[in-house]
Amino acid sequence: MSTAEFDLIARIRARVASRDDVVLGIGDDAALLQVPAGQQLVVSMDTLNLGVHFPEDTAPADIGWKALAVNLSDLAAMGAAPAWCTLSLSMPQADAAFVDGFLDGFLALAQQHAVALVGGDTTRGPLSVCVTVHGFVEPGMALRRDAARVGDDLWVSGTLGDAAAALVQWKAGAKGGQSGLSFAKGHSDPLLLARLNRPTPRVALGRALRGIALACVDVSDGLLADIGHVCETSGVGAQVDIDALPASEALRTVFDRQTRHGLQATGGDDYELCFTASPDVRDAIEAASRDTTTAVTRIGVIVATPGVTARTAEGAWSAPAAGWVHFS
Amino acid sequence: MSTAEFDLIARIRARVASRDDVVLGIGDDAALLQVPAGQQLVVSMDTLNLGVHFPEDTAPADIGWKALAVNLSDLAAMGAAPAWCTLSLSMPQADAAFVDGFLDGFLALAQQHAVALVGGDTTRGPLSVCVTVHGFVEPGMALRRDAARVGDDLWVSGTLGDAAAALVQWKAGAKGGQSGLSFAKGHSDPLLLARLNRPTPRVALGRALRGIALACVDVSDGLLADIGHVCETSGVGAQVDIDALPASEALRTVFDRQTRHGLQATGGDDYELCFTASPDVRDAIEAASRDTTTAVTRIGVIVATPGVTARTAEGAWSAPAAGWVHFS
């Protein structure tokens, strides 16, 4: 293939939707954008690298979806409304078929959240996708990591451990000599795999929690690690009830209780929201959950003693391995 | 090395400056930022990959400087005032010494332009630097590519061809069996090399040209190619006087006229501003040049016939090679 960068950009530009607040999108040195009066700008940036953040044989559409999803998840964790994104796509060679597939996933999710792709670049290099997302939130309404208070309930959305379980299966399959996402016999589970490749950013829930929840983080590094970030920033601690962690039917079917607990507590990559709130607003949180058709589960409490402790009915619980740490 | 991502982020966070309009910077799921009332947001994103955008042995501080410079240059080409940036840094392993050196260059330039680093990520992968910059411009005042008009003067800032000349020297040195930036004997030129590794984004000039210049682009792909982008977007053509292209003393000393012309017209990577303006405002442009101590040179005119033509005193001039095209 020998398509020039300009052709790839034209290919991308032909497919992107716009918004009224995009004054000038793809095609100039920079995008011109209009932030609504009375709103603060919310910006996050995350990169996915081949072999680090997605397995070798991941479908281009799944890479596209996930690259935007992990960024939208950061906006969700702030309670922000997504608006725009920029995309930097590095590829070993200009591959129009890859770009088309990538856009299928990327733009499908963008459309769900009315996000306009307004700029970026395509360039030569090892496969890597960097996305910056922009959203809005009213001053003082953002859900920050530093707002947890002693006595808060600790909540989490959706189910935990599914993405990590799919990765375990993928590795087992790979070890068994099978390539890519064809798992070893008896271990393939499309529901878990969908959670790894097509995470659902909890944007609607994050929006609904403004003014109700206090601190919030998205679960990317692993539940206990991410709760640790909130606690450290807020100057508090947390007690987590491992038995209460929500598990999908698929996860319960495939893994025993002990393995499941490890995946749920430390797996990461689920992109659920973990948040704290006063016990006084439990009804409001249940209402937000119903309104956004996003399950939420109480999984612990915020305490004064620093650190994150976890327990089951049998007593103290220790993670079998650390959460996902880059460079470890 | 086995420093965790969190340690690298802490290392970065400890060194960044803030601004009054940064409500929340590094350390949460996203940054919270306040765009001034009455201003539009200007956003650009560019990636530099090892071996594609900078040679293997480039010093970390130069990589840091250049990664921000190429992005600020895009803001300059819009006439925007820089404000914030985010940084995604991929490295094969967590290398604190590399990060420290990288920040030396990156933050030195950020400080010059009062740009606050407000977020991003560090991750494992082949060496790659992705930066998104944010700035402001008043509605209707941006210098766009689509605003060139027939009869406009064509201008360029600074000098052309220096960065490409340094790269030619570097390649010659590399071919001569020498590694990195030690050029073959007689070919090393620190002034040219500085232009390749430490480009100067023409931010002040871009700001001063608001309301005076019409179309503008920064010269990254190569002068004629970038003028071509302006012409295509504006629905016009251009005639370029190759003899008029500004050359540095260093370039004149090292290369003959023919080679120099090729480097100036197609070399790219100089990050000068190329802009159009009515002949009626020549005095205002000279004043903007003086006020910002940035040389400007008239190099041609905008015409009705589509396409970019170039000539010297001897007649029509053709580029010896295409401008810099990724994936070619």
Interface residues (C-beta under 8 A of the other chain):
Chain A: M1 S2 T3 A4 E5 F6 L8 V23 L24 G27 D28 D29 A30 A31 L32 L33 Q34 V35 A37 Q40 L41 V42 V43 S44 M45 D46 T47 N49 L50 G51 V52 H53 S73 D74 L75 A77 M78 A80 W84 T86 L87 S88 S90 Q93 A94 V118 G119 G120 D121 T122 T123 R124 G125 P126 S128 C130 T132 V133 H134 G135 V137 P139 A142 R144 R145 D146 C216 V217 D218 T233 V325 H326 F327 S328
Chain B: M1 S2 T3 A4 E5 F6 L8 V23 L24 G27 D28 D29 A30 A31 L32 L33 Q34 V35 A37 Q40 L41 V42 V43 S44 M45 D46 T47 N49 L50 G51 V52 H53 S73 D74 L75 A77 M78 A80 W84 T86 L87 S88 S90 Q93 A94 V118 G119 G120 D121 T122 T123 R124 G125 P126 S128 C130 T132 V133 H134 G135 V137 P139 A142 R144 R145 D146 C216 V217 D218 T233 V325 H326 F327 S328
